[in-house]
Amino acid sequence: MPEETLDPTLLSLLACPQDKGPLSLVRTQDGDSVLYNPRLRRAYPIDNGIPVLLIDEAREVSEAEHEAYIAQG
């Protein structure tokens, strides 16, 4: 599976559609990248290099995942 990366400028412009705050690019245990909102503990998928910033597509993050994502940031 190819590594997903986002341009730093694009990443700085992206915001959570729910609270309008900044997102972090983090790696999941599976090696995929997601955009993570630590305030709401929600992860947004990246599909073929394209962020999917739809509230309905985000998933809740467990406490263990949250701690791992915070450690990356």
C-alpha positions as CSV (number, residue, x, y, z in Angstrom):
1,M,0.0,0.0,0.0
2,P,1.5,3.4,-1.0
3,E,2.4,5.8,1.8
4,E,-0.2,8.7,1.9
5,T,1.2,12.1,2.3
6,L,-0.3,15.6,2.2
7,D,1.4,18.8,1.2
8,P,2.2,20.7,4.4
9,T,0.5,23.8,3.0
10,L,-2.7,21.9,2.3
11,L,-2.6,20.3,5.7
12,S,-2.3,23.8,7.4
13,L,-5.4,24.9,5.5
14,L,-7.6,21.9,6.3
15,A,-10.0,22.1,9.3
16,C,-12.4,19.7,11.0
17,P,-15.9,20.2,9.5
18,Q,-17.4,19.7,12.9
19,D,-15.5,22.2,15.2
20,K,-13.5,24.1,12.5
21,G,-10.3,23.4,14.4
22,P,-6.9,22.2,13.0
23,L,-6.3,18.5,12.1
24,S,-3.2,16.4,12.5
25,L,-1.9,13.9,10.0
26,V,-1.2,10.6,11.9
27,R,-0.5,7.0,11.1
28,T,-2.9,4.2,12.2
29,Q,-1.6,0.8,13.4
30,D,-2.4,-0.5,10.0
31,G,0.0,2.0,8.4
32,D,-2.7,4.1,6.9
33,S,-2.8,7.9,7.3
34,V,-5.8,9.7,8.8
35,L,-6.6,13.3,9.7
36,Y,-7.1,13.4,13.4
37,N,-9.1,15.9,15.6
38,P,-7.8,15.3,19.2
39,R,-10.5,17.6,20.6
40,L,-13.4,15.5,19.4
41,R,-11.3,12.3,19.1
42,R,-12.5,11.7,15.5
43,A,-10.4,10.4,12.6
44,Y,-11.1,11.4,9.0
45,P,-10.0,9.0,6.3
46,I,-7.7,9.8,3.4
47,D,-8.8,8.1,0.2
48,N,-6.1,7.8,-2.5
49,G,-4.4,11.0,-1.2
50,I,-7.7,12.9,-0.9
51,P,-8.9,13.9,2.6
52,V,-12.5,12.9,3.2
53,L,-13.7,15.6,5.5
54,L,-17.3,14.5,5.9
55,I,-18.7,14.2,9.4
56,D,-20.5,11.0,8.5
57,E,-17.2,9.4,7.3
58,A,-15.3,10.2,10.5
59,R,-14.9,7.5,13.1
60,E,-14.6,7.7,16.8
61,V,-11.2,6.9,18.2
62,S,-10.5,4.7,21.3
63,E,-8.5,5.9,24.3
64,A,-5.5,3.8,23.2
65,E,-5.6,5.2,19.7
66,H,-6.0,8.7,21.0
67,E,-2.8,8.3,23.2
68,A,-0.9,6.8,20.2
69,Y,-2.0,9.7,17.9
70,I,-1.1,12.3,20.5
71,A,2.4,10.8,20.9
72,Q,2.9,11.2,17.1
73,G,1.9,14.8,17.1
